[in-house]
Amino acid sequence: MYIPKYFKVTNLDEIWDFIQHNSFGTIVTTGQGKPIATHLPLQLITEGDSYYITGHMAYGNP
């Protein structure tokens, strides 16, 4: 995804702080032709110089 320089955030402390305060993602699917937004809890993992965003979602038929 292209991010213009003006909007690009490269400060790792700022990114870490944002993720700590907004620790969820949104997955949008459809059901019977209507959009459904599901919040997915996420966490930021660091391993050496690498950073990973991880989460888990279970699926079940109602």
PyRosetta script that sets phi, psi and omega in degrees:
from pyrosetta import init, pose_from_sequence

init()
pose = pose_from_sequence("MYIPKYFKVTNLDEIWDFIQHNSFGTIVTTGQGKPIATHLPLQLITEGDSYYITGHMAYGNP")
pose.set_psi(1, 131.0)
pose.set_omega(1, 178.7)
pose.set_phi(2, -76.8)
pose.set_psi(2, 128.9)
pose.set_omega(2, 176.1)
pose.set_phi(3, -121.7)
pose.set_psi(3, 117.8)
pose.set_omega(3, 177.8)
pose.set_phi(4, -58.6)
pose.set_psi(4, 147.3)
pose.set_omega(4, -178.2)
pose.set_phi(5, -51.4)
pose.set_psi(5, -38.0)
pose.set_omega(5, -177.6)
pose.set_phi(6, -60.0)
pose.set_psi(6, -33.9)
pose.set_omega(6, -176.2)
pose.set_phi(7, -98.8)
pose.set_psi(7, -8.3)
pose.set_omega(7, -175.8)
pose.set_phi(8, -74.5)
pose.set_psi(8, 128.6)
pose.set_omega(8, 178.5)
pose.set_phi(9, -105.9)
pose.set_psi(9, 122.7)
pose.set_omega(9, -179.5)
pose.set_phi(10, -118.7)
pose.set_psi(10, -6.1)
pose.set_omega(10, 179.9)
pose.set_phi(11, -76.4)
pose.set_psi(11, 111.8)
pose.set_omega(11, -175.2)
pose.set_phi(12, -63.3)
pose.set_psi(12, -33.9)
pose.set_omega(12, 177.6)
pose.set_phi(13, -64.3)
pose.set_psi(13, -39.6)
pose.set_omega(13, 178.5)
pose.set_phi(14, -67.2)
pose.set_psi(14, -40.8)
pose.set_omega(14, 178.1)
pose.set_phi(15, -64.4)
pose.set_psi(15, -46.6)
pose.set_omega(15, -179.6)
pose.set_phi(16, -58.8)
pose.set_psi(16, -46.4)
pose.set_omega(16, -179.5)
pose.set_phi(17, -61.8)
pose.set_psi(17, -42.6)
pose.set_omega(17, 179.2)
pose.set_phi(18, -61.3)
pose.set_psi(18, -45.3)
pose.set_omega(18, -178.2)
pose.set_phi(19, -66.7)
pose.set_psi(19, -37.2)
pose.set_omega(19, 178.1)
pose.set_phi(20, -63.8)
pose.set_psi(20, -34.9)
pose.set_omega(20, -178.9)
pose.set_phi(21, -90.0)
pose.set_psi(21, -14.6)
pose.set_omega(21, -179.3)
pose.set_phi(22, -134.2)
pose.set_psi(22, 62.3)
pose.set_omega(22, -169.4)
pose.set_phi(23, -86.9)
pose.set_psi(23, 49.7)
pose.set_omega(23, 174.9)
pose.set_phi(24, -149.7)
pose.set_psi(24, 154.5)
pose.set_omega(24, 173.0)
pose.set_phi(25, -114.2)
pose.set_psi(25, 170.1)
pose.set_omega(25, 178.5)
pose.set_phi(26, -124.2)
pose.set_psi(26, 123.9)
pose.set_omega(26, 175.3)
pose.set_phi(27, -105.3)
pose.set_psi(27, 128.6)
pose.set_omega(27, -179.6)
pose.set_phi(28, -110.7)
pose.set_psi(28, 123.6)
pose.set_omega(28, 177.1)
pose.set_phi(29, -125.8)
pose.set_psi(29, -176.4)
pose.set_omega(29, 175.5)
pose.set_phi(30, -127.3)
pose.set_psi(30, 147.6)
pose.set_omega(30, 175.0)
pose.set_phi(31, -139.6)
pose.set_psi(31, 122.3)
pose.set_omega(31, -177.3)
pose.set_phi(32, 53.2)
pose.set_psi(32, 39.2)
pose.set_omega(32, 175.8)
pose.set_phi(33, 80.1)
pose.set_psi(33, 6.3)
pose.set_omega(33, -179.5)
pose.set_phi(34, -118.2)
pose.set_psi(34, 143.8)
pose.set_omega(34, 179.5)
pose.set_phi(35, -71.1)
pose.set_psi(35, 142.4)
pose.set_omega(35, 176.5)
pose.set_phi(36, -127.4)
pose.set_psi(36, 123.3)
pose.set_omega(36, 178.5)
pose.set_phi(37, -101.7)
pose.set_psi(37, 125.9)
pose.set_omega(37, -179.9)
pose.set_phi(38, -120.0)
pose.set_psi(38, 124.9)
pose.set_omega(38, 177.0)
pose.set_phi(39, -81.1)
pose.set_psi(39, 135.0)
pose.set_omega(39, -177.8)
pose.set_phi(40, -120.2)
pose.set_psi(40, 116.9)
pose.set_omega(40, 178.7)
pose.set_phi(41, -65.1)
pose.set_psi(41, 136.9)
pose.set_omega(41, -178.4)
pose.set_phi(42, -129.7)
pose.set_psi(42, 158.9)
pose.set_omega(42, 173.3)
pose.set_phi(43, -139.3)
pose.set_psi(43, 151.2)
pose.set_omega(43, 178.9)
pose.set_phi(44, -98.5)
pose.set_psi(44, 123.5)
pose.set_omega(44, -179.6)
pose.set_phi(45, -111.3)
pose.set_psi(45, 137.1)
pose.set_omega(45, 174.6)
pose.set_phi(46, -115.3)
pose.set_psi(46, 135.2)
pose.set_omega(46, 174.8)
pose.set_phi(47, -134.3)
pose.set_psi(47, 100.6)
pose.set_omega(47, -175.9)
pose.set_phi(48, 64.8)
pose.set_psi(48, -122.5)
pose.set_omega(48, 179.6)
pose.set_phi(49, -94.8)
pose.set_psi(49, 5.4)
pose.set_omega(49, -177.5)
pose.set_phi(50, -104.3)
pose.set_psi(50, 146.6)
pose.set_omega(50, 178.7)
pose.set_phi(51, -124.0)
pose.set_psi(51, 138.5)
pose.set_omega(51, -179.8)
pose.set_phi(52, -132.5)
pose.set_psi(52, 138.9)
pose.set_omega(52, 170.5)
pose.set_phi(53, -102.2)
pose.set_psi(53, 123.1)
pose.set_omega(53, -178.3)
pose.set_phi(54, -123.4)
pose.set_psi(54, 157.7)
pose.set_omega(54, 177.0)
pose.set_phi(55, -164.5)
pose.set_psi(55, 176.8)
pose.set_omega(55, -179.7)
pose.set_phi(56, -145.0)
pose.set_psi(56, 139.5)
pose.set_omega(56, 176.6)
pose.set_phi(57, -136.1)
pose.set_psi(57, 129.7)
pose.set_omega(57, 176.0)
pose.set_phi(58, -98.5)
pose.set_psi(58, 150.8)
pose.set_omega(58, 179.5)
pose.set_phi(59, -125.5)
pose.set_psi(59, 136.8)
pose.set_omega(59, 175.8)
pose.set_phi(60, -148.3)
pose.set_psi(60, 149.5)
pose.set_omega(60, 176.4)
pose.set_phi(61, -85.6)
pose.set_psi(61, 126.7)
pose.set_omega(61, 178.0)
pose.set_phi(62, -72.8)
pose.dump_pdb("model.pdb")
